[in-house]
Protein backbone atom coordinates (compact mmCIF):
# COMPACT_ATOMS: atom_id res chain seq x y z
CA UNK A 1 0.00 0.00 0.00
CA UNK A 2 1.22 3.50 -0.80
CA UNK A 3 0.27 6.93 0.44
CA UNK A 4 -2.25 8.83 -1.65
CA UNK A 5 -0.39 11.89 -2.96
CA UNK A 6 -3.71 13.81 -3.09
CA UNK A 7 -4.53 13.19 0.61
CA UNK A 8 -3.06 16.48 1.90
CA UNK A 9 -5.25 18.43 -0.50
CA UNK A 10 -8.27 16.29 0.41
CA UNK A 11 -7.59 16.81 4.12
CA UNK A 12 -7.48 20.58 3.62
CA UNK A 13 -10.62 20.51 1.46
CA UNK A 14 -12.62 18.91 4.30
CA UNK A 15 -11.41 21.48 6.82
CA UNK A 16 -8.47 19.78 8.55
CA UNK A 17 -5.50 22.20 8.69
CA UNK A 18 -1.86 21.17 8.47
CA UNK A 19 -1.50 21.77 12.21
CA UNK A 20 -3.89 18.85 12.86
CA UNK A 21 -2.51 16.49 10.21
CA UNK A 22 -2.12 12.82 10.94
CA UNK A 23 -1.97 9.61 8.95
CA UNK A 24 -5.62 8.97 8.01
CA UNK A 25 -8.55 11.12 6.95
CA UNK A 26 -12.13 9.86 6.98
CA UNK A 27 -15.58 11.37 6.61
CA UNK A 28 -18.18 10.15 9.10
CA UNK A 29 -21.71 11.48 8.70
CA UNK A 30 -20.41 14.75 7.26
CA UNK A 31 -17.56 15.26 9.77
CA UNK A 32 -13.86 14.90 8.99
CA UNK A 33 -11.98 12.54 11.30
CA UNK A 34 -8.20 12.91 11.20
CA UNK A 35 -5.89 10.34 12.72
CA UNK A 36 -6.45 7.69 15.38
CA UNK A 37 -9.44 9.35 17.08
CA UNK A 38 -11.01 7.04 19.69
CA UNK A 39 -14.46 5.70 18.79
CA UNK A 40 -15.90 7.21 21.99
CA UNK A 41 -14.98 10.71 20.78
CA UNK A 42 -16.59 10.06 17.39
CA UNK A 43 -19.78 8.81 19.07
CA UNK A 44 -19.88 11.97 21.21
CA UNK A 45 -19.32 14.15 18.12
CA UNK A 46 -22.24 12.47 16.35
CA UNK A 47 -24.47 12.81 19.40
CA UNK A 48 -23.60 16.48 20.08
CA UNK A 49 -23.50 17.54 16.37
CA UNK A 50 -21.40 20.70 16.89
CA UNK A 51 -21.04 23.13 13.99
CA UNK A 52 -17.46 22.04 13.32
CA UNK A 53 -15.42 20.47 10.53
CA UNK A 54 -14.58 17.43 12.65
CA UNK A 55 -12.10 15.87 15.05
CA UNK A 56 -8.37 15.29 14.93
CA UNK A 57 -5.73 13.46 16.91
CA UNK A 58 -2.71 15.20 15.36
CA UNK A 59 0.50 13.36 14.62
CA UNK A 60 0.97 9.65 15.21
CA UNK A 61 0.93 9.20 19.01
CA UNK A 62 2.33 5.77 19.77
CA UNK A 63 -0.20 5.14 22.54
CA UNK A 64 -3.32 6.09 20.59
CA UNK A 65 -6.02 3.64 19.41
CA UNK A 66 -4.62 1.34 16.76
CA UNK A 67 -1.01 2.25 17.51
CA UNK A 68 -0.32 -0.29 20.24
CA UNK A 69 -1.36 1.68 23.29
CA UNK A 70 -3.87 0.24 25.70
CA UNK A 71 -7.22 1.94 26.27
CA UNK A 72 -6.10 3.35 29.63
CA UNK A 73 -3.42 5.44 27.86
CA UNK A 74 -5.86 6.96 25.36
CA UNK A 75 -7.07 9.45 27.93
CA UNK A 76 -3.64 11.10 27.74
CA UNK A 77 -4.23 12.11 24.12
CA UNK A 78 -6.16 15.33 23.51
CA UNK A 79 -8.70 14.92 20.73
CA UNK A 80 -9.07 18.27 19.01
CA UNK A 81 -12.31 19.77 17.72
CA UNK A 82 -11.57 21.40 14.39
CA UNK A 83 -13.77 24.43 13.83
CA UNK A 84 -14.87 25.35 10.32
CA UNK A 85 -12.30 28.18 10.29
CA UNK A 86 -9.51 25.66 10.97
CA UNK A 87 -8.96 26.64 14.58
CA UNK A 88 -8.45 23.88 17.14
CA UNK A 89 -9.82 23.40 20.62
CA UNK A 90 -9.69 20.44 22.98
CA UNK A 91 -12.76 18.25 22.51
CA UNK A 92 -11.88 15.50 24.98
CA UNK A 93 -9.01 13.68 26.62
Phi and psi in degrees as GROMACS dihedral restraints (atoms count N, CA, C in turn):
[ dihedral_restraints ]
;  ai    aj    ak    al  type     phi  dphi    fc
    3     4     5     6     1  -121.0    20    10
    4     5     6     7     1   160.1    20    10
    6     7     8     9     1   -69.9    20    10
    7     8     9    10     1   145.9    20    10
    9    10    11    12     1   -81.8    20    10
   10    11    12    13     1   115.5    20    10
   12    13    14    15     1   -64.3    20    10
   13    14    15    16     1   -17.3    20    10
   15    16    17    18     1   -91.0    20    10
   16    17    18    19     1    -2.8    20    10
   18    19    20    21     1   -61.0    20    10
   19    20    21    22     1   -41.8    20    10
   21    22    23    24     1   -58.4    20    10
   22    23    24    25     1   -40.4    20    10
   24    25    26    27     1   -67.5    20    10
   25    26    27    28     1   -40.0    20    10
   27    28    29    30     1   -61.7    20    10
   28    29    30    31     1   -47.2    20    10
   30    31    32    33     1   -55.6    20    10
   31    32    33    34     1   -46.5    20    10
   33    34    35    36     1   -65.0    20    10
   34    35    36    37     1   -36.6    20    10
   36    37    38    39     1   -67.8    20    10
   37    38    39    40     1   -22.7    20    10
   39    40    41    42     1   -99.3    20    10
   40    41    42    43     1     7.8    20    10
   42    43    44    45     1    99.7    20    10
   43    44    45    46     1     6.5    20    10
   45    46    47    48     1   -95.1    20    10
   46    47    48    49     1   113.8    20    10
   48    49    50    51     1   -75.9    20    10
   49    50    51    52     1   164.7    20    10
   51    52    53    54     1   -55.9    20    10
   52    53    54    55     1   -34.1    20    10
   54    55    56    57     1   -65.2    20    10
   55    56    57    58     1   -15.7    20    10
   57    58    59    60     1  -111.4    20    10
   58    59    60    61     1     9.6    20    10
   60    61    62    63     1   -61.7    20    10
   61    62    63    64     1   145.9    20    10
   63    64    65    66     1  -143.4    20    10
   64    65    66    67     1  -150.0    20    10
   66    67    68    69     1  -100.3    20    10
   67    68    69    70     1   -16.5    20    10
   69    70    71    72     1  -138.5    20    10
   70    71    72    73     1   145.3    20    10
   72    73    74    75     1  -130.5    20    10
   73    74    75    76     1   130.3    20    10
   75    76    77    78     1  -134.5    20    10
   76    77    78    79     1   159.6    20    10
   78    79    80    81     1  -116.0    20    10
   79    80    81    82     1   124.6    20    10
   81    82    83    84     1  -125.4    20    10
   82    83    84    85     1   110.8    20    10
   84    85    86    87     1    49.9    20    10
   85    86    87    88     1    42.7    20    10
   87    88    89    90     1    90.0    20    10
   88    89    90    91     1    -5.9    20    10
   90    91    92    93     1  -104.3    20    10
   91    92    93    94     1   142.2    20    10
   93    94    95    96     1   -82.7    20    10
   94    95    96    97     1   136.8    20    10
   96    97    98    99     1  -123.3    20    10
   97    98    99   100     1   118.6    20    10
   99   100   101   102     1  -114.0    20    10
  100   101   102   103     1   120.0    20    10
  102   103   104   105     1    88.2    20    10
  103   104   105   106     1  -162.6    20    10
  105   106   107   108     1   -88.7    20    10
  106   107   108   109     1    60.6    20    10
  108   109   110   111     1   -72.0    20    10
  109   110   111   112     1   128.8    20    10
  111   112   113   114     1   -60.6    20    10
  112   113   114   115     1   145.1    20    10
  114   115   116   117     1   -57.0    20    10
  115   116   117   118     1   -35.6    20    10
  117   118   119   120     1   -60.7    20    10
  118   119   120   121     1   -38.2    20    10
  120   121   122   123     1   -68.5    20    10
  121   122   123   124     1   -38.6    20    10
  123   124   125   126     1   -66.0    20    10
  124   125   126   127     1   -42.2    20    10
  126   127   128   129     1   -60.7    20    10
  127   128   129   130     1   -42.0    20    10
  129   130   131   132     1   -64.3    20    10
  130   131   132   133     1   -42.2    20    10
  132   133   134   135     1   -56.6    20    10
  133   134   135   136     1   -46.8    20    10
  135   136   137   138     1   -69.6    20    10
  136   137   138   139     1   -29.6    20    10
  138   139   140   141     1   -75.9    20    10
  139   140   141   142     1   -42.0    20    10
  141   142   143   144     1   -79.8    20    10
  142   143   144   145     1   -31.0    20    10
  144   145   146   147     1    52.0    20    10
  145   146   147   148     1    53.3    20    10
  147   148   149   150     1   -68.0    20    10
  148   149   150   151     1   157.4    20    10
  150   151   152   153     1   -80.0    20    10
  151   152   153   154     1    69.3    20    10
  153   154   155   156     1  -131.6    20    10
  154   155   156   157     1   166.8    20    10
  156   157   158   159     1   -74.5    20    10
  157   158   159   160     1   -35.9    20    10
  159   160   161   162     1   160.6    20    10
  160   161   162   163     1  -153.7    20    10
  162   163   164   165     1  -124.1    20    10
  163   164   165   166     1   153.2    20    10
  165   166   167   168     1  -145.0    20    10
  166   167   168   169     1   144.2    20    10
  168   169   170   171     1  -119.4    20    10
  169   170   171   172     1    88.3    20    10
  171   172   173   174     1   -59.0    20    10
  172   173   174   175     1   152.2    20    10
  174   175   176   177     1    74.3    20    10
  175   176   177   178     1  -157.2    20    10
  177   178   179   180     1  -132.4    20    10
  178   179   180   181     1    66.8    20    10
  180   181   182   183     1   -58.2    20    10
  181   182   183   184     1   129.6    20    10
  183   184   185   186     1   -68.5    20    10
  184   185   186   187     1   -18.3    20    10
  186   187   188   189     1  -108.7    20    10
  187   188   189   190     1    24.9    20    10
  189   190   191   192     1   -90.9    20    10
  190   191   192   193     1   167.1    20    10
  192   193   194   195     1   -54.6    20    10
  193   194   195   196     1   132.0    20    10
  195   196   197   198     1    84.9    20    10
  196   197   198   199     1    -4.2    20    10
  198   199   200   201     1  -112.1    20    10
  199   200   201   202     1    12.9    20    10
  201   202   203   204     1   102.8    20    10
  202   203   204   205     1   -11.1    20    10
  204   205   206   207     1   -76.8    20    10
  205   206   207   208     1   154.7    20    10
  207   208   209   210     1   -88.3    20    10
  208   209   210   211     1   162.1    20    10
  210   211   212   213     1   -57.2    20    10
  211   212   213   214     1   -31.8    20    10
  213   214   215   216     1   -63.1    20    10
  214   215   216   217     1   -30.3    20    10
  216   217   218   219     1   -81.4    20    10
  217   218   219   220     1   -15.0    20    10
  219   220   221   222     1   -63.8    20    10
  220   221   222   223     1   -28.2    20    10
  222   223   224   225     1   -68.0    20    10
  223   224   225   226     1   -11.0    20    10
  225   226   227   228     1   -83.9    20    10
  226   227   228   229     1    -7.2    20    10
  228   229   230   231     1  -101.8    20    10
  229   230   231   232     1   117.5    20    10
  231   232   233   234     1   -74.8    20    10
  232   233   234   235     1   121.9    20    10
  234   235   236   237     1   -86.9    20    10
  235   236   237   238     1   127.8    20    10
  237   238   239   240     1   -97.6    20    10
  238   239   240   241     1   136.6    20    10
  240   241   242   243     1   -86.4    20    10
  241   242   243   244     1   126.1    20    10
  243   244   245   246     1  -100.3    20    10
  244   245   246   247     1   111.7    20    10
  246   247   248   249     1   -72.6    20    10
  247   248   249   250     1   163.4    20    10
  249   250   251   252     1   -63.6    20    10
  250   251   252   253     1   -20.7    20    10
  252   253   254   255     1   -87.7    20    10
  253   254   255   256     1     2.8    20    10
  255   256   257   258     1    90.9    20    10
  256   257   258   259     1    -5.3    20    10
  258   259   260   261     1   -74.0    20    10
  259   260   261   262     1   154.9    20    10
  261   262   263   264     1  -117.3    20    10
  262   263   264   265     1   142.4    20    10
  264   265   266   267     1  -142.9    20    10
  265   266   267   268     1   152.6    20    10
  267   268   269   270     1   -69.3    20    10
  268   269   270   271     1   126.8    20    10
  270   271   272   273     1   -92.9    20    10
  271   272   273   274     1   -45.9    20    10
  273   274   275   276     1  -164.7    20    10
  274   275   276   277     1   160.9    20    10
